Amino acid sequence: MESDWTYCEHCGAQVVELDVAFTPGPPLWSRRGFRVFIYIVAGLFAAAMAVLAADSGFTRQQQIEALAAAKSGNFQQAVQKEQRAIRFSPSHAEMDRRLAVFELAVREHNRLDKADAEIKNKEWHRAVLDYKAVESTFQSSVLKNSNVSWLEGLLKRARAGVEKGTLGGLEARAGNSTDVSTIVGIYQQVVQYDDALGQKAAKVIQSRLDSVATKTINKDLKHHAYDSAKSVVNQALAGPIVDKTLTKLKETISTQQHDFELKQQQIMKQAMAQAAKIANQNANPLEVVKLTLRNDGQGNTVVKGVVKNAGTNVIANLSIEVDFYDNNSKKVDTEYATVTPDPLPSGQSAKFTIQIPAFYGAVTAKVTNYTWVNE
């Protein structure tokens, strides 16, 4: 059997010798064309792997740069970087999700800028609505499940904006109000914000409250409306307010009311005294201003007098009774006289004259009575 074996002249391997006429050629791998083909395929494979490796590195670099841009707040750049990465690695769910987050961050960032501009223009209500819309966006599934720290910056900015816009709106309302109870209600809302911004707004509104309350109270005091003034100051102090100005003003109201009531009592007493005096004057309106007695040298004793209407009414039909006395103060005669003018207005004077015989021996005269009627 050993003689049946022969050896290949190319490789030296044993081969079976066949009966047919056949001369084996060299093996396939030793042929020149085949070797060239193998080399080409290997080169193409290596090149493809190099390209794939380069694409993977570029994609990773773009992702890193996108995240860095997002952390720095440049969300538009983050979107561009992530889009480039996706072009080299399409159909990648995680990259698509991250791109959606970046795009949403761009939109909300722009909305925050818009709200900031509204704050500058004192469009408080619109600004609060925009800030709250950003807050609401953070409840969406995309952002809620992202759990990335750089999104917290947007959320904090939105929450701070809501507070700033709310407090700004409350300050504006207080500044436009002249009603103490309304301003107190606004103050009670503001003090719920216990941070620096809230404390600053509370001081502004408290100052406005002082101004409005003081102006209203002083107006009431001017008209002696003390109950109204007390009501105003009690309203102003109804909230959680420790206000030295209003507390002092409350003391001022009590002091002025006390002084005013004392003064009113004095005025009332004076008025009553005056009324009594007038009543007495009206009851006895005649005042003797002048009364003279002399002999006319013709056997007569003449009395001339002046009386004044000291009452407040006009009197008419005035009749004056005059008694005459001698040296022993004995009444020797009684006579009656009328006056001129008649009727006699209040505060005016009138004259009268009486004549009696001299032999009566009268040396003095006295008005003892009078009668009249009020017109």
WONOR-V455830 format. One line per field, one symbol per residue. ss: DSSP state (H for helix, E for strand, C for the rest). Layout:
BEGIN
ss->???
END
This chain:
BEGIN
ss->CHHHEEECCCCCCEEECCCCCCCCCCCHHHCHHHHHHHHHHHHHHHHHHHHHHHHHHHHHHHHHHHHHHHHCCCHHHHHHHHHHHHHHCCCCHHHHHHHHHHHHHHHHHHHHHHHHHHHHCCCHHHHHHHHHHHHHHCCCHHHHCCCCCHHHHHHHHHHHHHHHHHHHHHHHHHHHCCCHHHHHHHHHHHCCCCCHHHHHHHHHHHHHHHHHHHHHHHHHHHCCCHHHHHHHHHHHCCCCCCCHHHHHHHHHHHHHHHHHHHHHHHHHHHHHHHHHHHHHHHHCCEEEEEEEEEECCCCEEEEEEEEEECCCCCEEEEEEEEEEECCCCCEEEEEEEECECCCECCCCEEEEEEEEEHHHCCCEEEEEEEEEEEC
END
